[in-house]
Amino acid sequence: MNIDSTEMQQVAAAQGVPRMDMYAGIHKALRALMADTLVALGRMDTDDTLELLQTTQRVMELLDFCASHLRHENQFVHAAIEARAPGASDVIAHEHEAHEKHIAELAEITGALLKCPAPARAAAALSLYRQLALFIADNFQHMHIEETAHNAVLWARYTDAELADIHNALVASIPPDEMMYVMRWLVPFMNPAERTAVLADMQAHAPAPAFAAVLDMVRPYLTETEWAKLTRSLGLAAVPGLVQG
């Protein structure tokens, strides 16, 4: 990768002057979704058919989300990197290819678990759990490189306004149903300032029904204190129905 020490220093320098970070929010969502799904798989009762179906469905949703995330990064973020730093995304691009293969393998293993005879389910579920854990561990390291090395390249070559335009184009490409899924895992796992920034932008630019739908969806995943802070920051604390669970 064409990343030198000067560029990497921008990551440290940004601690004092925050830059536009396209990775931060979505990676928080991914980490939360991955961890939650892995825990659910680990505690699954393989003798309970309904629980087996529900949990494997969650695994498939995670895999679909990861595949979609790779496509978004390839199309928008990697394209931006390559436009001004040719070759700088090569290593991560190869990792994306490996992740796509791993996703396909995990999907196959998950499907096989559903067809497994009852006596063999526990062993098959444990195997899937371990394979998913390795996939997640690899993704955690992968995301760290993107958040540091890739951001260093982007920050050295793009203004925040340009990065915001790239991010907005990426977001605009996401279908509404997928966006609702993103928001379900994005908003609850942000800190209060990040949460307010995302929803204030949506409040200003999205149709009112869409904004209300997102609030309704994330409400159950926030504590009373978090919800109160959010509604107050959005100027909604006095609106009936929005501050009540």
C-alpha positions in Angstrom: 0.0 0.0 0.0 1.2 3.5 -0.8 0.9 4.8 2.8 3.9 6.5 4.4 4.6 7.6 7.9 3.5 11.2 7.3 0.1 10.0 6.3 -0.2 7.7 9.3 0.7 10.7 11.6 -2.6 12.3 10.3 -4.5 9.6 12.2 -2.9 10.8 15.5 -3.2 14.4 14.6 -6.9 14.0 13.9 -7.4 13.2 17.6 -7.3 16.9 18.2 -9.1 18.0 15.1 -11.7 15.4 14.1 -12.0 14.6 10.4 -14.8 13.2 8.4 -14.6 9.5 9.1 -16.7 7.3 6.8 -15.7 4.1 8.7 -16.4 5.0 12.3 -20.2 4.6 12.5 -20.8 1.7 10.2 -17.9 -0.2 11.8 -19.5 0.3 15.2 -22.7 -1.2 13.7 -20.8 -4.1 12.3 -18.9 -4.9 15.5 -22.2 -4.8 17.5 -24.0 -7.0 14.9 -21.2 -9.5 14.7 -20.8 -9.8 18.5 -24.5 -10.1 19.1 -24.9 -12.8 16.4 -21.9 -14.8 17.7 -23.3 -14.8 21.2 -26.7 -15.9 20.0 -25.2 -18.7 18.1 -23.1 -19.8 21.0 -26.1 -20.0 23.4 -28.5 -21.6 20.8 -30.5 -24.6 21.9 -30.1 -27.0 18.9 -33.0 -29.1 20.2 -35.4 -26.2 19.8 -36.4 -26.1 16.2 -37.8 -22.6 16.3 -34.7 -21.2 18.0 -32.5 -23.0 15.5 -34.4 -21.4 12.6 -34.4 -18.0 14.2 -30.7 -18.0 15.0 -29.5 -19.4 11.7 -31.6 -16.7 10.1 -29.7 -14.1 12.1 -26.4 -15.6 10.9 -27.6 -15.4 7.3 -28.7 -11.7 7.8 -25.2 -10.9 9.2 -23.5 -12.6 6.2 -25.8 -10.7 3.7 -25.0 -7.4 5.5 -21.3 -8.1 5.4 -21.4 -8.9 1.7 -23.4 -5.7 1.0 -20.9 -3.7 3.1 -18.0 -5.0 1.0 -19.7 -3.9 -2.2 -20.4 -0.4 -0.8 -16.7 0.0 0.3 -15.4 -1.3 -3.0 -17.7 0.9 -5.1 -17.3 4.1 -3.2 -14.4 4.2 -0.7 -11.9 2.1 -2.6 -12.7 4.0 -5.8 -12.0 7.2 -4.0 -8.7 5.9 -2.6 -7.5 4.6 -6.0 -8.5 7.8 -7.8 -5.8 9.8 -5.8 -3.5 7.1 -4.4 -3.3 4.2 -6.9 -2.5 0.9 -5.3 -3.3 2.1 -1.7 -6.3 -0.1 -1.4 -4.7 -3.3 -2.9 -4.1 -5.2 0.4 -7.6 -4.5 1.8 -9.1 -5.3 -1.6 -7.5 -8.7 -1.6 -8.9 -9.2 2.0 -12.3 -8.3 0.7 -12.0 -11.1 -1.9 -11.1 -13.5 0.9 -14.0 -12.3 3.0 -16.4 -12.9 0.1 -15.2 -16.5 -0.1 -15.5 -16.9 3.7 -19.0 -15.5 3.6 -20.0 -18.0 0.9 -18.5 -20.9 3.0 -20.3 -19.8 6.2 -23.6 -19.5 4.3 -23.1 -23.1 3.1 -22.2 -24.3 6.6 -25.3 -22.6 8.0 -27.6 -24.2 5.4 -26.1 -27.6 6.2 -26.8 -27.1 9.9 -30.5 -26.7 9.1 -30.5 -30.1 7.3 -28.4 -31.8 10.0 -30.0 -34.8 11.8 -30.9 -33.9 15.3 -28.2 -36.0 17.0 -25.5 -34.2 15.0 -26.8 -30.6 15.4 -24.9 -29.7 18.5 -21.5 -30.6 16.9 -22.4 -28.9 13.7 -23.5 -25.7 15.5 -20.3 -25.6 17.5 -18.3 -25.9 14.3 -20.3 -23.0 12.7 -19.8 -21.0 15.9 -16.0 -21.4 15.7 -15.8 -20.6 12.0 -17.9 -17.5 12.5 -15.7 -16.5 15.4 -12.6 -16.7 13.2 -14.4 -14.7 10.5 -15.3 -12.0 13.0 -11.8 -11.9 14.5 -10.4 -11.4 11.0 -12.9 -8.6 10.3 -12.1 -6.8 13.6 -8.4 -6.6 12.5 -9.4 -5.7 9.0 -11.6 -2.8 10.2 -8.8 -1.4 12.3 -6.6 -1.1 9.2 -9.3 0.6 7.3 -9.9 3.1 10.2 -6.2 3.9 10.5 -4.3 3.3 7.2 -7.1 4.0 4.8 -8.3 7.0 6.7 -4.7 8.3 6.6 -4.8 8.1 2.8 -8.2 9.7 2.5 -7.5 12.5 4.9 -4.2 13.4 3.1 -5.9 13.6 -0.3 -9.5 14.8 0.3 -11.2 17.6 2.1 -14.0 16.8 4.6 -16.5 18.2 2.2 -15.3 15.9 -0.5 -15.4 12.9 1.9 -19.0 13.9 2.9 -20.0 13.9 -0.7 -18.6 10.4 -1.2 -20.3 9.2 2.0 -23.6 10.8 0.9 -23.5 9.1 -2.4 -22.8 5.7 -0.7 -25.8 6.2 1.6 -28.1 7.3 -1.2 -27.3 4.0 -3.0 -28.6 1.9 -0.1 -32.2 0.6 -0.6 -34.7 1.7 2.1 -35.2 -1.8 3.7 -31.4 -2.2 4.0 -31.1 1.2 5.4 -33.6 0.4 8.2 -31.4 -2.6 9.1 -28.3 -0.4 9.1 -30.0 2.1 11.4 -31.1 -0.7 13.8 -27.4 -1.6 14.4 -25.9 1.8 13.8 -27.8 4.2 16.1 -28.0 2.2 19.4 -24.3 1.5 19.5 -23.1 5.0 18.9 -22.2 7.4 21.6 -24.7 10.2 22.3 -23.0 12.9 20.2 -22.7 10.5 17.2 -26.3 9.4 17.6 -27.5 13.0 17.6 -25.4 13.9 14.6 -26.8 11.0 12.5 -30.4 11.5 13.5 -30.3 15.3 13.3 -29.1 15.0 9.7 -32.0 12.6 9.0 -34.4 14.9 10.8 -33.3 17.8 8.5 -33.3 15.9 5.2 -35.5 12.8 5.3 -39.3 12.6 5.0 -40.9 12.9 8.4 -42.5 9.4 8.3 -39.1 7.9 7.6 -37.5 9.8 10.5 -40.3 8.7 12.9 -39.9 5.1 11.7 -36.3 5.1 12.6 -37.0 6.6 16.0 -39.6 4.0 16.7 -37.3 1.2 15.6 -34.3 2.2 17.8 -36.2 3.2 20.9 -36.3 -0.3 22.4 -32.5 -0.6 22.1 -31.8 2.6 24.1 -31.8 3.0 27.8 -34.2 5.6 29.4 -31.2 7.9 29.9 -30.0 7.5 26.3 -33.5 8.1 24.9 -33.9 11.2 27.1 -30.6 12.6 25.9 -31.4 11.9 22.3 -34.9 13.4 22.2 -33.6 16.4 24.1 -30.8 16.9 21.7 -33.2 16.7 18.7 -35.7 19.1 20.3 -38.3 16.4 20.7 -38.5 16.1 24.5 -41.7 18.0 24.7 -43.5 16.0 21.9 -46.0 13.6 23.3 -45.3 9.9 22.5 -41.6 10.4 21.7 -40.3 10.4 25.2 -42.4 7.5 26.4 -41.4 3.9 26.0 
